[in-house]
């Protein structure tokens, strides 16, 4: 089924690769419920939905695409959902999930057509890199704020908090431990760092397990999106077109870039193209639809899959192993729930993920102002406005304008002009 011989691998290697990837990305089972809980979504709802969406996406990747690539709710996308859509636009989380559902449906349609690839080609590379870096900065900033390392300051909006506070100390210790593990190339460093931080929190009285460690998994009491038609009407009623567009835009870049990167590392690209690309791209769009129905933000391919590839993973058997381990993790709801109350345990992982995402900044052509400034504006505005969509909008508005002034208007894809006009209207005329 998985063509092990053809891909020069063995079942043992694939299983070990799946275990490696799982422990590298398992932090999402803890972090995602914490972030979405800030938007008012019940913790257990997100915990179950995170696992369900991940399992659906990973199994699709395993059986239909036969790639060692993991799918789960995306970092950055969950922050956008919680802090920009629900927090920034003051809509109820159920309405926000309607936007995720609609984005997922559109995403499925795009994945079935060549349009998704054309959209990717149309967006300037420097804007893509700016979006990734901006989200990374935004995630790191949120983590520093939640752990009181960065606090409100009346003179300059933000300032340094009390580093002797328990949450700040635990975050800094956890960050140091996790960075040391990553420098030593320890597989699952983010997850191991969280375990060590949790042990420290337990012995310092910050963490307790009143409800135990293990419990039978339970499905959410009801689907958040039970009627697809209601989801579409909610988007229209609340004018969430820009939100839907932002979800699609970020996911397209994130997923496709990650898939190509992982496949390239594994030597699975053929003549610069990804075989069975349609099924691979469908995995995250279908998982996004399922996730929205149960209660989680959009899914994406995980760059942590490279750890499994480095361990020898080459086929969908690696993905199947990851999916099985995600199912097992569903039995540890009480443990995850207890950890979720202590943001300092997960903050180091978020700060490091933000740092890794900031790596995209090195790919921006800084010596060309018409290319560099829109990317800079995108990166800068995301954390300062607490809005990923605002950052994307400013990038898309400024890019064609600077190209017009420079006389390079022919270099801009027509779709970018369309996006720029739509974002301008949304930002200056439809903003509440």
C-alpha positions in Angstrom: 0.0 0.0 0.0 2.7 2.5 0.9 5.3 1.3 -1.7 8.1 0.9 0.9 10.5 -0.8 -1.4 10.0 1.7 -4.2 10.8 4.5 -1.7 13.8 2.7 -0.3 12.5 2.5 3.2 11.3 -0.1 5.8 8.3 -0.4 8.1 10.5 0.0 11.1 12.1 3.2 9.8 8.6 4.7 8.9 7.2 3.9 12.3 10.2 5.5 14.1 9.9 8.5 11.8 6.2 8.8 12.7 7.0 8.7 16.4 9.7 11.4 15.9 7.4 13.8 14.1 4.6 13.3 16.6 6.7 14.2 19.6 8.1 17.2 17.7 4.6 18.6 17.1 2.5 17.3 20.0 2.8 20.7 21.6 -0.2 21.8 19.4 -2.5 19.5 21.4 -1.7 21.7 24.4 -1.2 25.1 22.8 -4.1 25.2 20.4 -6.8 24.8 23.1 -5.1 27.4 25.2 -5.1 30.0 22.4 -8.7 29.3 21.3 -9.9 29.2 25.0 -8.8 32.9 25.1 -11.5 33.5 22.4 -14.1 31.9 24.7 -14.2 28.4 23.1 -14.7 25.6 25.7 -11.3 24.0 26.3 -12.6 20.4 25.9 -14.3 21.3 22.7 -11.0 22.6 21.2 -9.0 19.7 22.6 -11.2 17.1 20.9 -11.6 19.2 17.7 -7.8 19.6 17.4 -7.3 15.8 17.5 -10.2 15.1 15.2 -9.1 17.6 12.5 -5.5 16.4 12.8 -6.4 12.7 12.5 -8.6 13.4 9.4 -6.0 15.4 7.6 -3.1 13.1 8.4 -5.1 9.9 7.4 -6.0 11.6 4.1 -2.3 12.4 3.6 -1.3 8.8 4.5 -3.8 6.9 2.3 -4.4 9.1 -0.7 -1.1 11.2 -1.0 1.3 8.7 0.6 3.5 11.4 2.0 5.2 11.6 5.5 3.6 15.0 6.1 1.6 15.8 9.2 -1.5 18.1 9.3 -2.8 19.9 12.3 -4.4 23.3 13.3 -1.9 26.0 12.3 0.1 28.2 14.6 -0.6 31.8 13.6 -4.0 30.9 12.2 -5.2 30.1 15.7 -3.8 33.3 17.0 -5.5 35.2 14.2 -8.8 33.5 15.0 -8.6 34.3 18.8 -7.0 37.7 18.9 -7.8 39.4 15.6 -11.2 37.9 14.5 -12.9 37.2 17.9 -11.0 39.7 20.0 -10.4 42.4 17.4 -13.7 42.4 15.5 -15.8 41.4 18.5 -17.6 38.6 16.9 -18.7 35.5 18.7 -16.5 32.4 18.3 -19.3 30.5 16.6 -19.6 33.2 14.0 -15.8 33.1 13.5 -16.0 29.3 13.0 -18.5 30.0 10.3 -15.8 32.0 8.5 -13.3 29.1 9.0 -15.9 26.7 7.5 -16.6 28.8 4.5 -12.8 29.3 3.9 -12.4 25.5 4.1 -15.1 24.9 1.5 -13.5 27.4 -0.8 -10.2 25.8 -0.1 -11.5 22.4 -1.1 -12.8 23.8 -4.4 -9.5 25.6 -5.0 -7.5 22.4 -4.3 -9.6 20.5 -6.9 -8.6 23.1 -9.6 -5.3 24.6 -10.9 -6.5 27.9 -9.4 -4.7 27.3 -6.1 -1.3 27.0 -7.8 -2.0 30.1 -9.8 -2.9 32.1 -6.7 0.4 31.0 -5.2 2.3 32.1 -8.2 0.5 35.5 -8.3 1.5 36.6 -4.8 4.9 38.3 -4.7 7.6 36.2 -2.9 8.5 39.1 -0.6 4.9 39.5 0.6 4.8 35.7 1.3 8.0 35.9 3.4 6.7 39.0 5.1 3.4 37.3 6.1 5.3 34.3 7.6 7.7 36.5 9.5 5.0 38.8 10.7 2.9 35.9 12.1 6.1 34.6 13.9 6.6 38.0 15.5 3.0 38.2 16.5 3.0 34.8 18.2 6.2 35.6 20.1 4.8 38.9 21.3 1.5 37.3 22.5 3.5 34.7 24.5 5.6 37.4 26.2 2.5 39.4 27.0 0.6 36.4 28.5 3.5 35.5 30.8 3.8 39.1 32.0 7.4 39.4 30.6 6.0 42.3 28.5 3.3 44.4 30.3 1.3 47.6 29.6 3.2 50.8 30.0 1.4 54.2 30.2 4.5 56.1 28.8 5.2 53.8 25.8 2.3 51.3 25.5 4.5 48.3 26.4 7.4 47.7 28.7 9.4 45.1 30.6 7.5 43.3 33.3 8.7 41.9 36.7 11.2 39.2 35.8 11.1 37.9 39.4 7.4 37.0 39.0 6.8 33.2 39.0 5.3 33.1 35.4 8.2 35.2 34.0 10.8 33.0 35.8 9.2 29.8 34.6 9.0 31.0 31.0 12.7 32.1 31.0 13.8 28.8 32.5 11.7 26.8 30.1 13.0 28.9 27.2 16.6 28.2 28.2 16.0 24.5 28.6 14.2 24.2 25.3 16.8 26.2 23.4 19.6 24.0 24.8 17.7 20.8 23.7 17.3 22.3 20.2 20.9 23.3 20.0 21.8 19.7 20.8 19.4 18.5 18.1 17.2 16.5 20.4 14.1 15.2 18.6 10.9 16.6 20.2 12.8 19.4 22.0 9.7 21.6 22.1 7.6 18.9 23.8 10.4 17.8 26.1 10.9 21.4 27.1 7.2 21.7 28.0 7.4 18.5 30.1 10.4 19.8 32.1 8.7 23.2 32.6 5.6 21.3 33.8 7.6 19.4 36.3 9.2 22.6 37.6 5.7 24.2 37.8 4.4 21.2 39.8 7.2 21.3 42.4 6.9 25.1 42.8 3.2 24.9 43.4 2.1 26.5 40.1 0.6 23.3 38.6 -1.8 20.8 40.1 -3.7 17.8 38.8 -7.1 17.9 40.5 -8.8 15.8 37.9 -6.1 13.3 37.4 -4.1 12.5 34.2 -6.2 10.2 32.0 -9.9 10.0 31.0 -12.0 8.5 28.3 -12.2 10.9 25.4 -15.6 12.5 24.8 -17.0 14.1 21.7 -18.1 17.7 22.0 -21.8 18.0 23.0 -22.8 19.5 19.7 -21.3 20.5 16.3 -20.5 24.2 16.2 -21.3 24.2 12.4 -24.2 21.8 12.0 -25.8 23.6 9.1 -23.5 24.7 6.2 -26.1 27.2 4.9 -26.1 29.0 8.3 -22.3 29.3 8.1 -22.5 31.1 4.7 -25.3 33.4 5.9 -23.3 34.3 9.1 -20.4 35.3 6.9 -22.6 37.5 4.8 -24.5 39.0 7.7 -21.4 40.0 9.6 -19.4 41.0 6.5 -16.5 38.6 7.2 -15.3 38.4 3.6 -11.8 39.8 4.5 -11.5 37.2 7.4 -12.4 34.4 5.0 -9.9 35.7 2.4 -7.2 36.1 5.1 -7.7 32.5 6.3 -7.4 31.2 2.7 -4.4 33.4 1.9 -2.3 32.5 4.9 -3.2 28.8 4.7 -2.4 28.6 1.0 1.1 30.0 1.5 1.8 28.1 4.7 0.6 24.6 3.6 1.9 24.7 0.0 5.3 26.1 1.1 5.6 23.5 3.8 4.6 20.6 1.6 7.1 21.5 -1.1 9.8 22.1 1.5 9.3 18.7 3.2 8.9 16.8 -0.1 12.1 18.4 -1.4 14.0 17.4 1.8 12.7 13.8 1.4 13.7 13.7 -2.3 10.0 13.2 -3.4 9.9 16.0 -5.9 9.9 14.9 -9.5 11.2 17.5 -12.1 10.4 20.3 -9.7 6.8 19.1 -9.2 5.0 17.3 -6.4 3.4 14.1 -7.5 -0.1 13.5 -6.2 -0.2 17.2 -5.3 -4.0 17.4 -5.5 -4.5 14.8 -2.8 -1.8 16.3 -0.6 -3.4 19.8 -0.9 -6.9 18.3 -0.2 -5.7 16.9 3.1 -5.5 20.2 4.9 -8.6 21.7 3.2 -10.8 18.8 4.2 -9.4 18.8 7.7 -10.1 22.5 8.0 -13.8 21.9 7.1 -14.1 19.1 9.7 -12.2 21.1 12.3 -14.5 24.1 11.9 -17.5 21.9 12.4 -16.2 20.6 15.7 -14.4 23.7 16.9 -10.9 24.5 15.9 -9.1 27.0 13.6 -7.8 26.1 10.1 -5.3 23.2 9.6 -2.1 23.3 7.7 0.9 21.1 6.9 3.5 21.1 9.7 7.2 22.0 9.1 7.9 19.7 12.1 7.4 16.9 9.5 11.0 17.5 8.5 12.1 15.8 11.8 10.4 12.6 10.7 11.9 12.9 7.2 15.3 13.4 8.8 14.7 10.1 10.7 14.0 8.3 7.4 10.3 8.8 6.8 9.4 8.7 3.1 5.8 7.4 2.8 2.3 7.6 4.2 3.1 4.9 6.8 4.9 7.6 8.7 1.7 9.7 8.6 -0.4 6.7 9.7 1.8 6.3 12.8 1.4 10.0 13.6 -2.4 9.7 13.3 -2.5 6.7 15.6 -0.5 8.6 18.3 -2.8 11.6 18.0 -5.7 9.2 18.7 -3.9 7.9 21.8 -3.3 11.5 23.0 -7.1 12.0 23.2 -7.1 9.9 26.4 -4.9 12.6 28.2 -7.5 15.4 28.3 -7.3 16.1 32.1 -3.5 16.3 31.9 -3.6 18.8 29.0 -6.4 20.8 30.7 -4.3 21.2 33.8 -1.2 22.4 31.8 -3.4 24.8 29.9 -4.0 26.9 33.0 -0.2 27.7 33.2 0.7 29.8 30.0 4.4 29.8 31.1 4.6 26.1 30.3 3.7 26.5 26.6 5.1 30.1 26.1 8.7 28.9 25.4 7.5 26.7 22.5 5.5 29.6 21.1 8.4 32.0 21.3 10.7 29.5 19.5 8.1 28.8 16.8 7.9 32.5 16.3 11.6 32.7 16.0 11.7 29.9 13.4 9.0 31.7 11.4 11.0 34.9 11.5 13.6 33.0 9.4 11.7 34.1 6.3 12.9 37.6 6.8 16.3 36.7 5.4 14.7 35.8 2.0 13.3 39.4 1.5 15.1 41.5 -1.1 16.0 44.4 1.3 18.1 46.3 -1.3 15.0 46.9 -3.4 12.7 49.4 -1.6 9.6 48.6 -3.8 10.0 45.0 -2.7 11.2 45.5 0.9 8.9 48.1 2.2 5.5 46.2 1.6 7.1 43.2 3.4 8.4 45.5 6.2 4.9 47.0 6.6 3.3 43.6 6.8 5.8 42.4 9.5 5.6 45.6 11.5 1.8 46.0 11.6 0.8 42.5 12.6 2.1 42.7 16.2 1.5 46.4 16.6 -2.2 46.2 15.5 -2.8 42.7 16.9 -4.2 41.8 13.5 -2.7 39.5 10.9 -5.3 40.5 8.3 -4.3 44.2 8.7 -0.7 43.3 8.1 -1.6 41.3 4.9 -3.9 44.2 3.8 -1.2 46.9 4.2 1.3 44.7 2.3 -1.1 44.2 -0.6 -2.1 47.8 -0.8 1.4 49.2 -0.7 3.0 46.7 -3.1 1.2 47.6 -6.3 1.3 51.3 -5.4 5.1 51.3 -5.2 5.4 49.3 -8.4 3.2 51.9 -10.2 5.4 54.8 -9.0 8.6 52.8 -9.9 7.1 52.2 -13.4 7.2 48.4 -12.9 3.4 48.0 -13.0 3.7 45.3 -15.7 5.6 43.1 -13.2 2.6 42.9 -10.9 0.1 40.1 -11.5 -3.5 41.3 -12.2 -4.7 39.4 -9.1 -2.5 41.5 -6.9 -4.2 44.6 -8.1 -7.6 43.0 -7.4 -6.5 42.0 -3.9 -5.1 45.5 -3.3 -8.4 47.2 -4.2 -10.4 44.7 -2.1 -8.2 45.2 0.9 -8.2 49.0 0.5 -12.0 49.0 0.5 -12.1 46.7 3.5 -9.6 48.6 5.5 -10.7 52.2 4.9 -14.4 51.8 4.3 -15.6 48.6 6.0 -13.5 48.7 9.1 -15.6 48.9 12.3 
